[in-house]
Amino acid sequence: MGIQKPSWLKALYVEKFFVPCSIHESAKKNEKNVCCLDCNTSICPHCVTSHRVHRLLQIRRYVYHEVVRLEDIENLIDCSNIQAYTINNAKVVFIKKRPQNRQFKGGNYCTSCDRSLQEPFIHCSLGCKVDFVLKHHKDLSPFLRRCTILQLSSDFFIPQDMGDDDMAIDTAHSTIVDNDEPWSSSSSTGSGSENMSFPCTEFVRKKRSGMHVCGRSANNCNNITEEDMATSISRRKGIPQRSPLC
């Protein structure tokens, strides 16, 4: 009998992700979104420094399900024939099965949960492929890959003693979507959007045609007068021009 499932693969199935870390429960950004493959446990960004020499796999979320980047998981196991999805310019695969009740005519179906797939894929998730291999080949070892080093991507944010009064910074790309529709790359929670700040209050002026935003640069923030604010907030309407009576 060959290898059934490595311990790190079992951890991906049984560990809970995107829940608060019990060790750093009072810290900000303590959501568990990393799996330590050497300790076989889920950890939060605050725990990463204690596992920095271990193999770390970032877990992401897509349509309320855990996914991993195809580029990362392929270092550990053969992912051929698993349908991948391109999100935020990166290909991801689902970790667990996603059974589908409705049956569609034509196309391919997942070998394990009967989910409709695009050709030529036959597995909808990593878990479905693992079950298929164990059922038909009885041995997972030919599909496993030797991986001694697996580090987080360079855009992963690791908090450094963030206090309660510090500015909150989201973990880059940990959550891909938070509803049924995927985020576009321009609306992702990347580090670029998190560093944006607005140096001056924007004054909104209502018009009949809609909302008009009057922005000011940081250099002119100190020169705002009460007259400017009053003018920006409200403006008297002029005498309406009526067409002459016929």
Solvent accessible surface area in square Angstrom, and as a share of the most:
residue,aa,sasa,rsa
1,M,191,0.85
2,G,28,0.27
3,I,86,0.43
4,Q,88,0.39
5,K,56,0.24
6,P,21,0.13
7,S,65,0.42
8,W,21,0.07
9,L,0,0.00
10,K,104,0.44
11,A,4,0.03
12,L,1,0.01
13,Y,47,0.18
14,V,111,0.64
15,E,46,0.21
16,K,148,0.63
17,F,14,0.06
18,F,17,0.07
19,V,53,0.31
20,P,98,0.62
21,C,3,0.02
22,S,88,0.57
23,I,134,0.68
24,H,51,0.23
25,E,130,0.58
26,S,101,0.65
27,A,28,0.22
28,K,65,0.28
29,K,61,0.26
30,N,23,0.12
31,E,66,0.30
32,K,38,0.16
33,N,2,0.01
34,V,0,0.00
35,C,0,0.00
36,C,0,0.00
37,L,3,0.02
38,D,67,0.35
39,C,59,0.35
40,N,51,0.26
41,T,44,0.26
42,S,6,0.04
43,I,7,0.04
44,C,0,0.00
45,P,1,0.01
46,H,27,0.12
47,C,9,0.06
48,V,5,0.03
49,T,55,0.32
50,S,88,0.57
51,H,29,0.13
52,R,161,0.59
53,V,125,0.72
54,H,47,0.21
55,R,44,0.16
56,L,4,0.02
57,L,1,0.00
58,Q,5,0.02
59,I,0,0.00
60,R,16,0.06
61,R,61,0.22
62,Y,24,0.09
63,V,42,0.24
64,Y,134,0.51
65,H,75,0.33
66,E,38,0.17
67,V,0,0.00
68,V,0,0.00
69,R,50,0.18
70,L,31,0.15
71,E,120,0.54
72,D,16,0.09
73,I,0,0.00
74,E,64,0.29
75,N,65,0.33
76,L,3,0.01
77,I,2,0.01
78,D,31,0.16
79,C,6,0.03
80,S,58,0.37
81,N,71,0.36
82,I,6,0.03
83,Q,10,0.05
84,A,27,0.21
85,Y,55,0.21
86,T,90,0.52
87,I,13,0.07
88,N,35,0.18
89,N,134,0.69
90,A,30,0.23
91,K,118,0.50
92,V,1,0.01
93,V,0,0.00
94,F,2,0.01
95,I,1,0.00
96,K,85,0.36
97,K,85,0.36
98,R,27,0.10
99,P,101,0.64
100,Q,35,0.16
101,N,148,0.76
102,R,174,0.64
103,Q,118,0.52
104,F,82,0.34
105,K,204,0.87
106,G,56,0.54
107,G,49,0.47
108,N,36,0.18
109,Y,78,0.30
110,C,3,0.02
111,T,60,0.35
112,S,44,0.28
113,C,15,0.09
114,D,76,0.39
115,R,51,0.19
116,S,38,0.25
117,L,10,0.05
118,Q,121,0.54
119,E,123,0.55
120,P,100,0.63
121,F,58,0.24
122,I,55,0.28
123,H,3,0.02
124,C,0,0.00
125,S,0,0.00
126,L,0,0.00
127,G,4,0.04
128,C,0,0.00
129,K,9,0.04
130,V,0,0.00
131,D,48,0.25
132,F,54,0.23
133,V,3,0.01
134,L,29,0.15
135,K,142,0.60
136,H,107,0.48
137,H,102,0.45
138,K,114,0.48
139,D,38,0.20
140,L,1,0.00
141,S,43,0.28
142,P,102,0.64
143,F,43,0.18
144,L,42,0.21
145,R,113,0.41
146,R,220,0.80
147,C,19,0.11
148,T,91,0.53
149,I,132,0.67
150,L,10,0.05
151,Q,94,0.42
152,L,32,0.16
153,S,29,0.19
154,S,125,0.81
155,D,52,0.27
156,F,17,0.07
157,F,55,0.23
158,I,57,0.29
159,P,7,0.05
160,Q,135,0.60
161,D,145,0.75
162,M,27,0.12
163,G,32,0.31
164,D,110,0.57
165,D,145,0.75
166,D,69,0.36
167,M,151,0.67
168,A,53,0.41
169,I,53,0.27
170,D,48,0.25
171,T,12,0.07
172,A,3,0.02
173,H,45,0.20
174,S,9,0.06
175,T,30,0.18
176,I,4,0.02
177,V,0,0.00
178,D,83,0.43
179,N,70,0.36
180,D,100,0.52
181,E,121,0.54
182,P,64,0.40
183,W,58,0.20
184,S,65,0.42
185,S,69,0.44
186,S,103,0.66
187,S,62,0.40
188,S,14,0.09
189,T,28,0.16
190,G,8,0.07
191,S,54,0.35
192,G,56,0.53
193,S,55,0.36
194,E,50,0.23
195,N,113,0.58
196,M,132,0.59
197,S,88,0.57
198,F,152,0.63
199,P,94,0.59
200,C,19,0.11
201,T,97,0.56
202,E,81,0.36
203,F,23,0.10
204,V,69,0.40
205,R,39,0.14
206,K,161,0.68
207,K,109,0.46
208,R,223,0.81
209,S,113,0.73
210,G,34,0.33
211,M,126,0.56
212,H,80,0.36
213,V,82,0.47
214,C,31,0.19
215,G,55,0.53
216,R,84,0.31
217,S,59,0.38
218,A,56,0.44
219,N,133,0.68
220,N,74,0.38
221,C,32,0.19
222,N,144,0.74
223,N,103,0.53
224,I,41,0.21
225,T,72,0.42
226,E,150,0.67
227,E,134,0.60
228,D,46,0.24
229,M,80,0.36
230,A,63,0.49
231,T,52,0.30
232,S,10,0.06
233,I,104,0.53
234,S,78,0.50
235,R,154,0.56
236,R,225,0.82
237,K,167,0.71
238,G,64,0.62
239,I,149,0.76
240,P,87,0.55
241,Q,170,0.76
242,R,203,0.74
243,S,96,0.62
244,P,117,0.73
245,L,179,0.89
246,C,181,1.08
